[in-house]
Amino acid sequence: MEEVFAPSVKVATYPTILGIEDLLVDKGIGGIAISVVGKTGSRKSTFCLRHAASLLKRRYPVIIVDGSMPPKDIRKQLSTSGVDVDRLEEEGLLVLYDAYSEIFGIESKEKYKLGSPGELNTINFSLTRTLGILKNATIFFDSLTAMIEYSELELAVDFLRTMKVKLQ
C-alpha cells in the first residue's frame, strides 16, 4: 500500500505519540497518507480513532470506513475521547460507514452501510458521493487488510489509487 500513497509520515501506535494530532492538524499538513502498521492488538484502531476525535473536536469533517469493529464500539471510543458523536453525525461532520455488520451476520441499522470491505466499487461510489458533500474530509480505512482479504490485491491497490486522486 505504501507504493500507492507514498506516505510521508510513519507513526508507531505504542507508546502513544503525544502531540501527533496537533502536528497533523495545527501545522496544516495535508495531502499525506499515514500508514499505521503494527501487530494485532497494538492499538492501531485506537490511535486512528483518537486522531479522528481530535479532528472532530476541531470541527474538521471525518469519514470512517470500518470493517474491523461494530459501529457502536466506534461511537463509544469517540465519545470516550470527548466527541459529541450524535451532534456531529446530525451535522454531517462525522460519517460512519459500517463494513463490519454484514460480515458477521449482524443486521445493520446504520445510515451508511456496506456489504463488506471487499465491495470496492460500492465503497468507491459511496465515498465519492460523500466527498462531494463533505469537502476536505479525512478518511479513515480500518483496515486495509480487510479490503485485501475480501477482494483481490490488484483491485485494492487500484481502489486506493483512485481514492488518492479523489482526495488530492
N, C-alpha and C positions, 0 to 999 in steps of 0.2 A: 504494500500500500504506500510505502514511502516514495516509491517511484512515481506514483500518481500525484501526490500532493507535495513532495519535496519539502517536508516540514522544516521550518527554520528554527523551531523551538522543540526541545525534547525535555520532558519533565519526568521525575520519579513520583510515585504516589505515596511512598512511605520512606522516611517520615514526611509529614506534611511540609510543604514548602511555604513558609509564611510569606504573605505578600504577593504571591504569584497572580492572584486575581487583580490586585491593584496594578501590577505591572502591565498585565494584558489589557486592562480597561483604561486606566488613567493615562498611560503613555501613548494611547492612540494606536497601539499595534493592531493592525488589521490585515486582512487578506492572507493570513497564515493558517496552516493546519497544524494542530498539535496531536501527535500520536502518543497516547498514553499506553505504555506497554508494561506488562507485569504478569506474574503468575496468578492463577486463580486464587481469589481470596486476598489479593494485595491491595484491595480497596480502590481500584481504578474507577469503578462506578461512583463511589463516594466522592472521589476527587472531582469527577466531572459534574456531579450534582452540586457540589459546593461552589464550583465555578459558575454553573448556571444560576445558582441562588444569588451569587454576587452580582451577576449581570442584571438579574431581575430586580434586585433591590435598587439598582441604579436606573431602572425602567428601560433597559435595553431588551428588545424582543428576543425570545428564545423558543426554538423548536426542539423537542426531544423525540427521537425515534428510538424506541426501546424494545428489544426482543429478549431481554435477559431478566426483566423484573416486572411484576404486576404494577399497573398504573397507581393503585392505592399506595404502594410502597414508595413510589417516586414522589407522590404528593406528600407523604408523611416525611420523607427526608428533606424535601424543600421547605416544608412547614417548620421542621425542627431547626432549620437554618434561618428562620425568621422571615420567610416569604409568605405573603398572603395569597396563597395559591388560588383560592376561589375568585378573589377580586381580579387577579392578573389574567386568569383564564377568561373571565367575563369581559375584561377589557381587550382581550385578544393579544396580549403581550406574551402569554405563555400558551403554546400549542403542544399538546402531548399526543403523539401517535402511538397507539397500542399495537405492537407487533408481537406481543407476548401471549395474550389470552388464547387465541385460536390454536397455537402450537400445543398448548397444554389442555385443550378441550374445555376451556372456560368461556362461557358466554360473556361477551364484552358489551357494556352499555356506554362505552366511550363515544364521544362525538367523532373522533378521528381514530379509525382502527384499520389495521392492515392484516391480511391473512397470515403472513409470516415475513420475516426479514429477507426471505429469498424472492419475494414478489417485487423485483426491482423495477419493472415497468410501472406497477401501481404506485410504488414509493416515489418514483421519478415524477409521475403525473401529479400526485398529491402534493409533493413538496413544491413543484413548480407553481401550482395554484396558490399555495400558502405563501410562498416567497413573493408572489405578485401583490399580495395584500400586506404582508409583514416585511417592509423594507428593512434592509440591514440586519436581518435576524442572524443569530448564531445557531447553528445546527449541531446537536449532539447525537451521534450514532452510537448506540450501545447494544450490541457490539458489532464491529465489522466482521468479526469471526463468524457470527451467526449468519451474516449475508452469504459468506462463502460456504458455510455448512448447508444452507438451503438453496443455493444456486451454484453456478459454476464460477470458478475463479476468474475466467476471462470476462464473464458478464459483470461480476462485481467490480472489476478494475474499470471496465467501460462505464459503469454506473458512476463510480467515483470521479472519473474524468469529466463526465457530464455535470455532476454536481459542482466540481471545481469551477468550471466555466460559468455556471449559473450564479455562483457566489462571488465571482470577481467583479 
